[in-house]
Amino acid sequence: MGSLAAVLRHPDDLYPLLKLKMASRQAEKQIPPEPHWAFCYSMLHKVSRSFALVIQQLGTDLRNAVCIFYLVLRALDTVEDDTSIPTDVKVPILIAFHRHVYDREWHFSCGTKEYKVLMDQFHHVSTAFLELGKGYQDAIEDITKRMGAGMAKFICKEVESIDDYDEYCYYVAGLVGLGLSKLFYASGTEDLAPDSLSNSMGLFLQDLKYEENSDKAVQCLNDMVTNALMHVEDCLKYMSALRDHAIFRFCAIPQIMAIGTLALCYNNIEVFRGVVKMRRGLTAKVIDRTNNMTDVYLAFYDFSNILKPKINKNDPNATKTLSRVEAIQKACMDSGVLNKRKSYIIQSELRYSSTMIVIFFIILAIIFSYLSSTRASK
């Protein structure tokens, strides 16, 4: 639930954190009884607890399809990342992976920890896949085929230029956005979004990975953050066109967390020394309070305000970065909603008296006492 120190600094995080904790427990209770579906949802909780929470926003059929889509791509990624697999073995598996999802008997031992379990028992994923509607199956097969081919291409080719990097990111991230749009369309609740917008939605969520190399590393980091910011306006257009509230929340929550993470990472040497991410209390607030485009515009505007003063005028991409940030702020201001609600992201630091801290601990003790007694009674 986040560190106690963080909660003390931000007492208003407590309620959203408790809601998040209860939602997590509720999600675990809703795991289907069928062995193959139980495996899939249990595995989803193990490989990405945050995604397992966000996916609960969706209706049953679409939730099942997105769950399988996620696990299939995780399995594909596990094959790509396992350096112990010889290239002459790995490449054919990646190219043929879209066919393996139709085979209830297929599995391949690779990866480590929970990913090895996923690969060893992949037949559960295939069994669940075969129970999806044909529209969902076609979408998952198509994206898996294209992503597998792209991964295979870059197994045999080094990323040596920005064009190479953009192409690789399209395969491993942009296609995720296209796939989700296809699943939303197959559910009958959304129109099929343009590929360019879907691609931007996927690319904006791409993880940033670097190696430490002093100032050059930070400049590289800043360049990659700036590259990601180029997709924001497309993401805002994509989300503003969504009609189904559940799908909107499913899309909007990760996008807000992405812009928040970029704001934290930009020009931050700590990226190379440990994990840099939003505090859990703020993540809980994003999950709790993201319900419409007003919330999205406010969050994007606030996080761009956090990033803007961090721009170093000596950075090679400073002008470009500033231009992207100001374009994001303009898009948010042009929405006309910024004055409708107070921000929960940018707040003045308040000083709390010893009395407030004592009250806080008393409330916390009561809550945990209640939760413990409830668990014991069960």
N, C-alpha and C positions, 0 to 999 in steps of 0.2 A: 504493500500500500504506500510505498514511498517512504523515505527516511523521516524519522520523527522531527529532525531539525527542519526539513523542508516544510512539513506541516505546520510547525511552529511559526515559520516565517510567513506562511500563507494559510492561516486558519480556515479561510473560506474554501480551501481545497478539500476539507474533510468530508463534507456532504457528498460531493461528486465522487470522491474516492470510495466511500461506503456504497454508493449506488453501483459503481463499477464492480466492486467486490461481489455484491449480491447478484449482479447481472452475470458475472463469470460463473458463480455457483449454479445459477439457474440454467445457464447454457450447458453446463456439464450434466445436469439432470435431464436435459432434453435429448441426449444422445439416443438414437433409435435402437430398438432391441435386436433387429436383424444383425447377424454376425458381420456381414460385409459392410453395412452402413455404420455399425458400432465401431468397427476398425477405422473407417474413413474419418469419422468425426473425432474419435479419440486421437488419431494421428494428427488431425488438423490442430487440436488443442496443444499437442506436444511441439509441433514445428512452428506454430505461430499463434500464440494465445491472443494477441491483439486482433489478428484477422479473424480468428474464431469468434470473437465478440462482435466485430463489425458485420460479419456475415449473417448474424442473427436478425438483422434488420429485414432480411428478405423473406418472401413467401416460400413455402416448403419446396415446391418444384424447382424454382430458380435457385434457392439456397443449395439444394442437392447438386444442381448442375455446376454452380460456382465452386462448391467444395471439391468436386471431382476434377474440374478444370485446374484448380490450384494444385491438387495433389499430383496430377499427371505432369504438370510443368515442373513441380518440385522434383519428381522422379527423373525427368529429363535433365534437369539441372544437376542432379546428383551424379548422373553418368558423365556429364561434361566435366564436372569438377574433380572427379576421382583420377588423380594423376597416376595411380597404379595400373590403370587399364591401358594396355598398348593401343596405339593409334589405329592399327589395322583391325582391332576388335571394337574400339569405341565408335569410330565413324559409321560403320554399318548399323550399329544399334541406334545411333542418333537419327540416321536417315529413315530407318524402318519403324521408329517408335510409334508413329501414328497407327501402324497396323497392329502392334502389340496390345494396344488398349482393347482390341476386340477378342483377344485370346485369354480365356479364363485361366489357362494353365501357365502363362508366361510369367517368369520372374527372372531377375538377374542380381546376383549378390555383389554389391558394391556399396560405397559410402561408409559412414560411421554412425554410431549411436542410433538415434531415432530414424535417421535416413536409411540406415542398413535394414532396419525393421520394415520400413516402407517398401524397399526394393525386394527384400526376401518374401514379403507377403503381398506383392503387388496384385496377385489374383483377386484380392478383395476389392481393389480399386476397379479392376476390369469388370468384375461382376456387377458392381454398382453402376459403372458406366453403361453397361448393356441394358440397364433398367431405365435409363433416361429417355426422354422423347427424342425422336429422330432429329429434330431441329437442333437440339442441344448437342447430340452426338456429332452431327455434321460440323458444327462450329468448333467443337473441341478437336476433332480430327484435323480440320483444315489448319488451325493455328499450330497444333503439335507438329504437323508435317512441315510447315514453313519454318517454324522455330528450330526443329531438329536439323533441317537442311542448312540453315544459317549457322548454327553451332558447329556443324561438321565442317563447313567452309573455313571457319576461323580456328578450328583445331589444326588445320593444315596451313594457316596463313597468320602471320603476326599482325597486330594492330600497329601500324607505322605512321599513320597520318590522322588528321581530324576527320577526314572523310571515312576512313576505316572505322574510327571510333563511333561515328554517327551511324554507320551501317550496322555495326555490331549491336549498338544500343537499340536499334530498330528491331533486330531479331529477338533480343532477350527482354526488351521492355515495351517497345512500341506495339509489338504484336499482342502483348497482354491486354493493352487498351482496346485493340481491334477485337480480340476474342470476347472480352466482356460486353462490348457493344453488340456483338452478334448474339450473345446469350440473352441480353436484355430484349433484343428484337424477337428472338425465338420465343420468349415468354409471352409475347403479345401485348406487353405493357408500354413499350417504347418504340419510336421510329428508329430506323437504322441510321446512326450518326455518320457523318462524313468521315472517311478514313483519316483525313488530316487531323481532325479534332480528336478522334480516338487514339491516334498515334501519340499526340501530345499528352493526353491523359496518362498513357503508359510511361512515356519517357520522363515525365515530371516526377514519377515515383521511383525512378532508377536510383539504386544505392550508389553512393560515392565511395570509392576505395582508392587509397593513396599509400605511398611509402614516404617516410620522412627524408627530406633533403633540404633542410633549412628554408631560406627565403624562396628558393625556386619551387619547393613543394607547396608553400602557401600560395604562391602565384598560380601554380597549376590548380590548386584547390579553388581559388577564386575564379579562375577561368571556367572550371566545370560548373560551379554554382551559377555563374552568369549564363552559361549555355542552358542550364535547366530553366532559368527564369524566362527564357525566350518562349517557353511553352505555356506560360501562365494565362495569357489572354485567351488562347484556344481552350484551355481548361475551364475558364469562366464561362465561355460561350457554350461549351458542352454541358456543363452543369445547369446553366440557366434554361436549357432546352428540355431537361428531364421533367416528366410529368408525374411519375410514380414516386410518392414520398419515401417509400422504403429504399428504392433504388437510388434516389437522390442522397439519402443519408449514407448509404453504402459507398457511394462515390465521393461525397464531399468530405467525410471525416478523414480519410487517408490523404486527400489533397491538402487540407488545412495542416495536418501533421507534417506533410512534406515541406510546405513553405516555412513552417516553424523550424524544422530541422535545418533547412538551408540558411535561415537567418542566424541560427546558432553556429553553424559550421563556417560561415563566410569569414575569412581572414582570421581564423582561429587555429593557432598552432596546437591546441589541445587535441585536435582531431587526430594527430599523429602520436599522441601519448596515451590515449585511452578512448573510452566510448563517450561521444558527445550526443546527447539526445534531450528532448523536452522532459522536464520533470513530470513524474507520473501524475501529480495533482492537476497540472495543466492539461495533460492528455485526457484525464477523466472529465475535465470541464468541456473539452472539445467534443467528446463523445456525448456528453449530457446535453450540451447547448446548441448543437448544430442541427437546425431543423429547416432552414430555408436560405434563400440566396442573400438575404440581409445578413445572416450570420456569417456566410462565406465572405461577402465583401468586407465586412468589418474585420474579420480575422486576417484576410490577405492584406488589407490596408495597415493593420497594426503590425504585422510581422515585417512588412516592407519598411515601416517606420523604424523598427528595431535594426534592420539590416543597413539602412541608408547611412547613418552616421559612422558605420564601421568601414565604409569605403575609403581606402587609402589612395590619396591622389597620386602617389608614386607607383601604384600598381599598374602594370601595362594595360590592363583592361578596365581601368577606373572609369573612363568616359562611357564605355559601353555598358558597364554595370549600372552606373547612375542613370543612364538612359532607360535601361530595362526597368529599374525600380520606379522611376517616375512615370513610365508608361502604365505600370501596374497600379500605381496610386491614382492616376487619371481615370483608368477604367473603373476603379472602385468609387471614386468621387462622382463620375458621370452616372453611376447607378442611382444617385439621389437618396440613398438610404443611410448614409454614414451618421447623420444626426438623429437617427431614430432610436438608438440604443447605446447604453454605456458599454465601454470595453471591459472585458474580463481578462484581457491579455496584458495590456499596458496599464498598470496601476501604480500609484505613488506608494512608496514603502511606508507602511504605518508602523508606529511604535506601540508595542503592547505592554501594558502594565503587568506587574507580578500577579495582581488579582485576576486579570484575564487569563493568564497562563495557568493559574491554579484551577480556575473554572473549566478551562479547556481539558486539563488532565482528568478532572472529575467526570466530565461528560464522556471522555474517551474510556475511562474505567468502567462506567455504567454500560456503554455500548458493548465493549468486549466481554463483560460479565454476562450480558444478555445473550450474545452470540455463543459463548461457551456453554451456558446452561441449555440453550436450544439444541446445540450439537449433542450434548450429553443425553438429553431426553430422547433423542432419536436413536 
